[in-house]
């Protein structure tokens, strides 16, 4: 029997990929060697993209090589193009063939336009266009601005942030005539977080003067009107919409019609041996950093056990955590899908109080982003991703 460490190839250098590398090092130690394959040179803290157009902050990025090195893994520059599970190899776009003992796919999803005619906000690349639109509102050239959550949106929270931050931005500049409308097919605002969060958010939107249209699906924007389903229009001079998500359609990897991968509760790709997937590439309907880290942890535990570490793999059981930026006091939201657990508070419900919550990644990035290092306030409060039960 070989004493060589289990060679794990991680395809993807985003949230799920880094959490995987960190978790494997912590759980399996020297029982694994980790090689992370990614085309990017930087890791971008994407959730902060919503603040850049409002001059309220900026997106933080880190050299990916330094981060990967700090996890104890090796970084290979390249983009995985295909998988041959029978040979246990992956091939990059450059034609390089890499062997693996275990493969973890963490390639994320691709944003695609969902509301033709609208400004699709995908992240940092669309910040300048939104900033220019805001100035048109301030100048009075745009009076009616709509924010659209498209059908099948996998993480609607950023759209609510954009609407609330816009209201604050305009109020600070004395622009009181603009009409803001938020259109969503949801039954209630941010319904994925449960009733308590939805009711509080509905009150917040009303207090800010943002008109809310629920159970309304945006279809297309043209000629000063946002077409909606099942019928009708919403008058608007401009529309900001979220994208829809599409999987990577990786050759050799079974996927559904949208390019997403089916996995079991431990992240194993159905139908393939020694291949796992975590993050937005999977068929789990919510595409969000905190969910990606939880999936990565489940995968890491399964791989660590496969490598002989004394680990009992726990299945993926999602807990939703969202930090909603409002322009004033942020709101911390937490929910457990399938239960009645729903919480919203201006006090931190986890620690560090970051937008990306990961057992290993959150503290790893905290000092690099400048988050506080001290324990959260309160009697018996606990650090990292554990919920703060009572901090008052």
N, C-alpha and C positions, 0 to 999 in steps of 0.2 A: 504493500500500500504506500502510495507516494505521500511524502510530507510536504509537498509543494502547496502553497496557499491556493485556494479556489480563486480562479481568475474571473473577475466580474467586469464586464464591459457595460458602462452606463451611457446610453445614447441620449444626449441632451444636457445643456449646461444651465438650465433655468432653475426655478425653485425646487421642483421635484428631484432633479439631478443632484443638486447640492445637498439637499436634505438626505438623499440616499447615501451619498458619499460619507457624510458626517455620521449618519446612523450606523452604517456598516463598520466604520472605524471604531465607534463606541461599543458596538455589540459583538463584533467578530474579531476585532483587534488584528493580530497578525495571521489569522486563519484565512484572510482574503487579501487579494491584491486588486485594487480598483483602478480601472482606466476609463476616464470620462472623455467622450468624443463629442465635440461641439464646434460649429463654425465661427461662433462669436468670439470676439476678443474681450468683451466686457459683460459683466452681469449688471443688468439695469433693474433698479428697484421701481418697477413699473407702476405700482399703485399710487405713487405720488405724482403721476403724470397729470392728474386732474387739477393740481394746484398751479402748475406753471403758467397757464394762460391768464391767471388772475394776479400774477406777480406776488403770490403768497408763499412761494417756495420753489424748489427746483428738484427735478429728478436726480437721484443719486446713482452713480454707477461706479463699479469697482473692476479693476483688471481681473478677468476670469482666471488667468494663470495663477495669480497670487492666492486667490480664494481656494482653488482646487489644491494647490500645494499645501495650504494650511489644513485641508481636510485629510491629508495623507495620501491622496490619490494622485494619479498621473494624468495630465491633460494631453490629448491628441487633437490637433486642429484638423477638422474635417466635418463633413456632413454625411451621416449614414443614409444610404440610398436604398439598400436592400438587405434582407435577412435570409440566410439559408440555414434553417433550423436543423436539417438533417446532417449538415456538415459542421454545425455550430460555428458559423462565421457570419460576419457582416461585411458589406462592401461599401466604401464611401463613394461620393461623386467623382473623386479623383482616381478611382479604380483600386485603391488600397483594400486589401482583404485582411480582416482582423479576426483572430480566433478567440473564442470565449468558452468558459465552463458554464457560466450563467450570464444571461443578457437581461438588462433592465431598460425598457423603452420609456423615456421621459421627454419626448419631443414636443409636447405641447400641442396647441391648435393654431390654426391660421384664421385671422379675422377677415371676414368678407362683407361687402356692402349688403345691407339688409333692407334699407329704405332708399330706393333710387331718388336722386334729387336732393337728399339731405347731406349735411356735413357729417360724415361718419367719423366718430371719435374712437380711434383704435388705441391711442396711447401717445407717447411723446412726439411721434412724427406729425400728429395733427394739432399739436399745441399752437403753433403759429397761426394756422387758419382760424382756430377758435378765438385767439387773441384779436385777430383782425375783425372778426365778426362782432366781438364785444365792443370794439371801438365804433362800429357802425351803429350799435344800439345806443351808445353814449351820445353819438352825434345826432341821433334822431332819424337816421336813414332806415333803421330797422325798428319797428315799434312792437311787432308781435312775434315773439320767439317761442317756438315749441321744442320740447325735449321728448324724444320718442324711444320707448323700449320696444324693439321689434318682437314678432312672434318667435318663440324658441330661444329667447335671450338666456344665456347660461349663467350670467352674473349681473343683475340689473343695478346693483348698488352704485356704481360709478355715475350712472345717469342722474340719480337723485343728488349725488354730490355736485354735479355740474349745474343742476337747476338751483340748488341752494346757494352755491358759491356765486353764481351769476346774480342772484337777488342781492346778496351782500355787496358784491362789486358795484352794482348799479346804484344801490342806496348810498354807498360811500361817496359816489360821484354826483349825487343829487339828481340822478336820472329816475324819476318817479313815474313817468308816463308809460313805460314799457309794460306790455302784458306778457306774462310768462305762463305757459301751459305745459303740463306733463301728461303725456299720453302713454298708457300701458295696458297690455292685455291681462295683467294680473287681476285677481279678484279684489285685492287690497294692496296698498303700497308696501313693497318688500314683504310680500306674503310668505316667502320662504322662511322668514324669521318668526312667524307666528302672530297671534292676535295682539299681544301686548305691544310688540314692536310696531305693528301696522297702525294701531290706534294712536300711538304716540307720534308716529311719523305723519299721519293724516292731520293731526292737530298742528304739527310744526309747519307743514306746507301751507295750511290755511292761515296761520299766523304770519307767514312771510308773504301772503298774497299770491301764492302760486296755485293756479287752477289745476285741479287733478281730475283726469278722465280715466277711470279704471274700466276693465272689461272692454277695452277699445284697442284694436290692433292697427298700428300705422302700416300703410301699404306703400304709398308713393307721395313725393312732394313735387308739385308742379303748378305754375300759374297762380301763386299766392294761396294755395290750398293744400293741406295735408289730407290725402285720401285715407279713409279709415274703413275698417271692416267691423261689423257686417255691412255698414253702409254709411254714407255721409262724408262730411269734410270738417276739418278744423282750420279756420282762417289763420294764416301765418305768413310772415315775410321771410322767415328763415326757419330751418329745422335742424336740430342736432340729434343724431341718432347713434345708438350703439351698433356694433357689427354683429353678425351671426358668426358662429364658430364652425370651422371645418377641420377634420382630422388630416394627418399628413399623407394618407394613402401609401404607406411604405410597402414596397414590393416584398412579397414573402411573408407579410404579416396579415393575418385575416382581419378584416374590418367590415363595418357596416356601410350602408350607402353614403353616409356622411364622412367616412374615413376614420371612425373611432373604433377602438379595440375592446372586445369583451374580455373581462377578467373574472376570476372567482374572488372570494372575500379576502384572500391573501395576496391578490394582485397577479396571480398566474394567468397568462394569456391562454384562453381556452383553445385546446387543440394542439398546443406546442409544448414540448418538454424544455425545462430550464430557461423559459422566456417569461419575463414579468413586465408589467407596465404600471405606471403611476402618473397622476396628474391629468392635464387637460386632454391627453391623447386617449384616455379611457372613455367608455360610454357613460360614466357617471354624469348625470345631467348638470350638475353645478361645476363650472370651471372657475376655480378660485385658488389663490395661493395656499390658504390655510388647509383646504381640502387636499390639495396636492401633497402637502407635507404629511398629512395623516395617511394617505395612500402609500407614500414613500416609506413611512415608518413600518407599515404592515409588510411591505415587500422586503425591507431590510431585515426584519425579524425572521421571515421565512428563509431568506438567503443565509443569514447567520446560523440558523439551526441546521440548514443543509451543509454548512461548512464545519459543523461540529461544535458550535458555541452552545453553552448551557442556557439556551433561550427557548421559552415556550411561545411560539408565534401567536399573536392575538389577531383576530380578524379586523378588517377595516370597519369601524363603526363611526360614521361621520358626526362631527359636531361643527355647526356653522358658527363662525365668529366674524363679525364685520365691524370695522371702525369707519363710521360715517363722518366725513368732514362736512361741516355746515357753514363755514365762514365765521361762526361764533363759537359756541361750545360744541365739541365733537360728541357723537353718541356712540357708545359701545353696545353692540347687539350680539346676542348669543341665542342659539336654538339647537335643539336635538331633533332632527327629522324623525317623524313617526311618533312623537310624544307631544305633550302639551307644554313642554318647557320653552319659555319665551321670555327674554329679558332685554331691556334697553335702559341704559344709564349714562349719565355724564361722568361717572367714576369708572375707572378701569375695571374690567371684568376678567382680565388676564394680565400677565406680566412676562416680559416687557410689553408695554402698551403699543405694540407695533401693528401695522396693517397686515403684514404677513406673519402669521402665528405658526411656528414650528418648534417642536420639542428641542431640536438641535440647531436649526437654522436661526431661530429668533435670537437666542443669546449670542450666537456666532456673529450675527450682523449688528447686534445692538451697539456695540462699542464703535463699530465703523460708521454707523449712521449718527451716533451721538445721543442715543437714548440713555436715560438715567440707569445707573447700575445698582442703585440701592434697592432693597426690598420694597414692595408696595406698602403704602401706609396701612395701618390697621393691626389689630391684635391677631396674631397667628396667620397672617397673610403669607402666601407662598409664591415663589418666583416661577418664571418661564411660562409654560402654556397651561398650567393648572388654573382653574377658575378661582378668582377671588370671591369667596362666599359672602363676606360681610366686612366692608372696609370703612364703615362709618362709625 
